[in-house]
Amino acid sequence: MYTAARIKNDDMVMKQSHLFLAISEPFLTIIISFFIFQSLLFFPAF
């Protein structure tokens, strides 16, 4: 009984983290590309 509840809880946590990743991934991509773009602007030597 206890292990079944734990497995279900872990499954919920896993789904929530997947959802969080799916939501935050585009923002992370935008932020990373923005930083790369800025570094390219500030260091024309590259």
LINJO-V532407 format. One record per residue. PHI is phi in degrees with one decimal (NA if undefined). OMEGA is omega in whole degrees, 0 to 359 (NA if undefined). Layout:
# LINJO-V532407
phi=PHI omega=OMEGA
phi=PHI omega=OMEGA
This chain:
# LINJO-V532407
phi=NA omega=182
phi=-63.7 omega=182
phi=-66.1 omega=179
phi=-61.7 omega=179
phi=-64.3 omega=180
phi=-65.2 omega=180
phi=-61.7 omega=179
phi=-63.0 omega=180
phi=-64.0 omega=178
phi=-59.9 omega=179
phi=-63.0 omega=178
phi=-61.5 omega=180
phi=-61.1 omega=180
phi=-61.9 omega=179
phi=-63.9 omega=180
phi=-63.9 omega=181
phi=-67.3 omega=176
phi=-63.1 omega=179
phi=-62.7 omega=179
phi=-60.9 omega=179
phi=-62.6 omega=181
phi=-63.5 omega=180
phi=-76.9 omega=188
phi=-85.1 omega=183
phi=-60.2 omega=179
phi=-61.2 omega=178
phi=-63.9 omega=178
phi=-61.4 omega=180
phi=-62.1 omega=180
phi=-63.8 omega=182
phi=-64.0 omega=182
phi=-63.8 omega=181
phi=-66.1 omega=177
phi=-63.9 omega=179
phi=-64.5 omega=179
phi=-63.4 omega=180
phi=-61.0 omega=179
phi=-62.6 omega=181
phi=-65.3 omega=177
phi=-67.5 omega=178
phi=-68.1 omega=186
phi=-79.5 omega=181
phi=-122.0 omega=180
phi=-68.1 omega=180
phi=-63.0 omega=177
phi=-70.9 omega=NA
